[in-house]
């Protein structure tokens, strides 16, 4: 049961837009009002029809790009064993990381001996072996993209297209409304110039 006074289907904005765009004998509705509504509805329909395809294409392209980047990273980055040369301390301050940088040494995939600070679990003793990722020269590098990260980038691209479509519609609708409001105001001013002398001659 629908409560009295609730808008229901008649209050749904697409229904109101269609009712406002259809021809009728309402003297208060100008042709420019119907044109404005038709443009807004047409823009919404076009974006609603194109956005799903654009989002799918963007997601697919982003997925392929991230997947290619992952393949390149797997070819140029290597996992090696690093050994701590000092004990890992405790996390200090307000760091969001659960690891602390600790001096370590490792041998690169091409046999070069390197040293540097690696992330270690707080309290790890000296001599602890850790797995780290290095580039082709043996320097520390980030791990290759995980498959979950590849999928996340694709999802983010699809969502970005949807958000961009929404922002485009809002901006375009605002521009259309402003343009037509200016035209309406100009038409009302012109009508008032014609009507004002008649009103001024009235005797009350």
RATA-V789568 format. One line per field, one symbol per residue. ss: DSSP state (2 for helix, 1 for strand, 0 for the rest). phi: phi as a letter, one per 20 degrees, with the letter a starting at -180 (. if undefined). burial: # if it has 24 or more other C-alpha atoms within 12 Angstrom, else .. A space follows every 10 residues. Layout:
# RATA-V789568
ss: ???
phi: ???
burial: ???
This chain:
# RATA-V789568
ss: 0000000022 2022222222 2000000000 2222222222 2222222222 2222222222 2222222222 2222220111 1111000000 0000000011 1111111000 0011111111 1000000011 1111000001 0000002222 2222222222 2222222222 2222222222 2222222222 2222222222 0000
phi: .effnffmff efffffffff effbdffede ffffffffff ffffffffee ggffffffff ffffffffff ffffeddcec eddfebffee fdmdfeeedc fcgbcbdffe neecbrecfc fgnffgnfec ecdcefeneg bfffgeffff ffffffffff ffffffffff ffffffffff ffffffffff ffffeggfff efdd
burial: .......... .........# #......... ..######## #.##..#... #..##..##. .##..##..# .....##### ########.. .........# #########. ...#.##### ...#...### #####..### #.###....# ..######.# ##..#...#. ..#..#...# .......... .......... ....
